[in-house]
């Protein structure tokens, strides 16, 4: 079994993100638990959100459900009734609605159930579409306003920037395709940005705990390596370019890297 041809994040894993994301959540919670004090625990939590895509051409897979006619609003009459008075009767439509999509994250809680730290692996459904970004921004503020430390790990290229640290405060020379943002409730006037260049191994990330306690270190690279191995992603066809978007310099580097590794 071949390892990924990339030293850090494999950009082709974004094509499999729902599965990769699920693995990352489980592996990260396990790794964090191994370093926590006995009275703290890393739990996998789930929220529900509904998403609207305002970016054409980006891949988002909302769950759907089918509503029967009893669930349709009837204040103004059905579609068939309205049209019948004008031209002709049409068949009653089958209405397809977007249903809530589960979004999972890791929360470190005390034995009393108090949330100490939240860890978010950012997904396209956090970054694509104005409504999705607004929903995620509210979630960020809820954590921060509640005095919860927040760690955001962004390993996807789809969509717009959503990390809590203002993008305009990050010098362009320090911006990388992937990044991690750490907010500590003990230092509410600042954010920590950990760079993740495409050409390097993913960084080790500090996970803040309670005031006076030493951070737990989350090693990101072993998580991605385990996802690649356990998901059997060595079967990926690297001949085509990744769907994820990169600047010209990074795109050229990806092509050269794959050629040098014998994948093209």
Secondary structure, 3 states (H helix, E strand, C coil): CCCCCCCCCCHHHHHHHHHHHHHHHHHHHHHHHCCCCCCEEEEEEEEEECCCCCCCCCCCCCCEEEECHHHCCCCCCCHHHHHHCCCCCCCCCCEEEECCEEEEEEEEEECCCCEEEEEEEECHHHHCCHHHHHHHHHHHHHHHHCCCEEEEEECCCCCCCCCCCCHHHCCHHHCCCEEEEEECCCCCCCCEEEEECCCCCCCEEEECCCCCCCCEEEEHHHHHHHHHHHCCHHHCCCCCCCCCCCCHHHHHHHHHHHHHCCCC
